[in-house]
């Protein structure tokens, strides 16, 4: 077998750089925690518990810089009965009337139980993660720290109030992105790198044919 007849080519540094940049930009948005109000140890929650019962609900604010699909939601919601955990659009300091973007029913939830939603894709923007207690539910949403660490709110009846206390941290939640929707620039980097590779392959094949 004449190894010299096997086509070969070398990638230009520019092509390699473009491909790596595009792949890195896409991969970097995978498995990213976009909100975390837990302390350093999820099994050692040190903050105050916020009561959850019918008419007493809790909402915490989070934002997405770009569109993404949620991989998991970890919360310290704990109690007996049914709780609706879901996502609402956020346009102000407290939740306003509106339909769930996504929601799931938690029955007799235990603190630090992981929710892995399917198909919860959100555009870039501002949102509330809300726990609405069902009739007869008795429980709490434990804070991960005593230090105030973000915007959140609670409701008493139908009235929502912002929480601004030096003693109460935000209820503990960790929201992880599974796969962000790639930005157009990412596709551009991948396309440019691919074109460089294709051109290099054609030039190499042409040289091998002529030789």
PERA-V536136 format. One record per residue. RES is the residue in one letter. SS is DSSP state (helix for helix, strand for strand, loop for the rest). Layout:
res: [RES;RES]
ss: [SS;SS]
This chain:
res: [X;X;X;X;X;X;X;X;X;X;X;X;X;X;X;X;X;X;X;X;X;X;X;X;X;X;X;X;X;X;X;X;X;X;X;X;X;X;X;X;X;X;X;X;X;X;X;X;X;X;X;X;X;X;X;X;X;X;X;X;X;X;X;X;X;X;X;X;X;X;X;X;X;X;X;X;X;X;X;X;X;X;X;X;X;X;X;X;X;X;X;X;X;X;X;X;X;X;X;X;X;X;X;X;X;X;X;X;X;X;X;X;X;X;X;X;X;X;X;X;X;X;X;X;X;X;X;X;X;X;X;X;X;X;X;X;X;X;X;X;X;X;X;X;X;X;X;X;X;X;X;X;X;X;X;X;X;X;X;X;X;X;X;X;X;X;X;X;X;X;X;X;X;X;X;X;X;X;X;X;X;X;X;X;X;X;X;X;X;X;X;X;X;X;X;X;X;X;X;X;X;X;X;X;X;X;X;X;X;X;X]
ss: [loop;loop;helix;helix;helix;loop;loop;loop;loop;loop;loop;loop;helix;helix;helix;helix;helix;helix;helix;helix;helix;helix;helix;helix;helix;helix;helix;loop;loop;loop;loop;strand;strand;strand;strand;strand;loop;loop;loop;loop;loop;loop;loop;loop;loop;loop;loop;loop;strand;strand;strand;strand;strand;loop;loop;strand;strand;strand;strand;strand;strand;strand;strand;strand;loop;loop;loop;strand;strand;strand;strand;strand;strand;strand;strand;loop;strand;strand;strand;strand;loop;strand;strand;strand;strand;strand;strand;strand;strand;loop;loop;loop;loop;loop;loop;loop;loop;loop;loop;loop;loop;strand;strand;strand;strand;strand;strand;loop;loop;loop;loop;loop;strand;strand;strand;loop;loop;loop;loop;loop;strand;strand;loop;loop;strand;strand;strand;strand;strand;strand;strand;strand;strand;loop;loop;loop;loop;strand;strand;strand;strand;strand;strand;loop;loop;loop;loop;loop;loop;loop;loop;strand;strand;strand;strand;strand;loop;loop;strand;strand;strand;strand;loop;loop;loop;loop;loop;loop;loop;loop;strand;loop;strand;strand;strand;strand;strand;strand;strand;strand;loop;loop;loop;helix;helix;helix;helix;helix;helix;helix;helix;helix;helix;helix;helix;helix;helix;helix;helix;helix;helix;helix;helix;helix;helix;helix;helix;helix;helix;helix;loop]
